[in-house]
Amino acid sequence: TYRFPVVLCSRISFRLSVRQVVSSAIVEGSTLLQYKGYDVTASADLSGYSDIAQVSSYALAALQWAKAEGLVNGTDTTLTPDGSATRAQVAVILMRFCETIK
């Protein structure tokens, strides 16, 4: 049985580390789905985002998949991989992820 790690933290540390947690969850989630036999080959073109070079190489394929599946959108021109996310943004990403694996 595969379980996602549970992260307990204060509101301050939550805001500081949420991008890393979400990024890890997307990478781990796409890996889990692939392991379970789901098709995770969808890939969005991220070249239109001005900060694509800031995305870690280990997360690039998972982010392309997440964008193709509509889990993440970024802004009009940026993905802000080093920025922070609100709890509402994280909740939307997780909800979309859960809807994807139905």
C-alpha positions in Angstrom: 0.0 0.0 0.0 1.3 3.4 -1.0 0.5 6.4 1.3 1.2 10.0 0.7 3.3 11.6 3.5 1.3 13.6 6.0 2.8 17.0 6.7 1.9 18.7 10.0 3.1 22.3 10.3 2.2 25.8 11.5 0.4 28.3 9.2 3.7 30.2 8.7 5.7 27.1 7.7 2.7 26.0 5.6 2.9 29.1 3.5 6.7 28.8 3.2 6.8 25.2 2.2 3.5 24.7 0.4 5.0 24.9 -3.1 7.5 22.2 -2.3 4.8 20.0 -0.8 2.5 20.5 -3.8 5.3 19.9 -6.2 6.3 16.7 -4.4 2.7 15.6 -4.3 2.3 16.1 -8.0 5.5 14.2 -8.7 4.6 11.4 -6.3 1.0 11.4 -7.4 1.8 11.0 -11.1 4.3 8.2 -10.2 1.7 6.5 -8.1 -0.9 6.7 -10.9 1.6 5.3 -13.4 2.4 2.5 -11.0 -1.4 1.8 -10.7 -1.8 1.6 -14.5 -3.2 5.0 -15.2 -2.2 6.9 -18.3 0.1 9.7 -17.3 1.5 10.4 -20.8 -0.4 13.6 -21.4 2.0 16.5 -21.6 1.4 20.2 -21.9 3.8 22.7 -23.6 5.1 24.9 -20.9 7.5 27.0 -23.1 5.1 30.0 -23.0 5.8 30.5 -19.3 8.7 32.9 -18.6 9.9 31.1 -15.5 10.0 27.6 -16.9 13.7 27.4 -16.3 13.1 27.7 -12.5 11.2 24.3 -12.5 13.3 21.5 -11.1 14.2 18.9 -13.7 12.8 16.1 -11.6 9.4 17.8 -11.5 9.2 18.9 -15.2 7.4 15.8 -16.6 5.0 15.7 -13.7 4.2 19.4 -14.1 3.7 19.0 -17.8 1.2 16.2 -17.0 -0.5 18.2 -14.3 -0.9 21.1 -16.6 -2.3 18.9 -19.4 -4.8 17.4 -17.0 -5.9 20.8 -15.7 -4.6 20.3 -12.2 -2.5 23.5 -12.3 -2.8 26.6 -14.5 -0.2 29.1 -13.4 -0.8 32.7 -14.3 -1.0 34.1 -17.8 2.8 34.1 -18.2 4.3 32.4 -15.1 4.2 29.2 -13.1 5.9 30.7 -10.1 7.5 27.5 -8.9 9.4 29.3 -6.2 6.3 31.3 -5.0 3.8 30.5 -2.3 0.3 29.2 -2.7 -2.8 29.8 -0.5 -4.6 27.0 1.2 -7.4 27.6 -1.2 -5.1 27.1 -4.2 -3.7 23.9 -2.7 -7.2 22.6 -2.0 -8.2 23.2 -5.6 -5.2 21.3 -6.9 -5.8 18.4 -4.5 -9.5 18.4 -5.5 -8.7 18.3 -9.2 -6.2 15.5 -8.5 -8.8 13.5 -6.8 -11.3 14.0 -9.6 -8.6 12.9 -12.1 -8.1 9.5 -10.5 -11.9 8.6 -10.4 
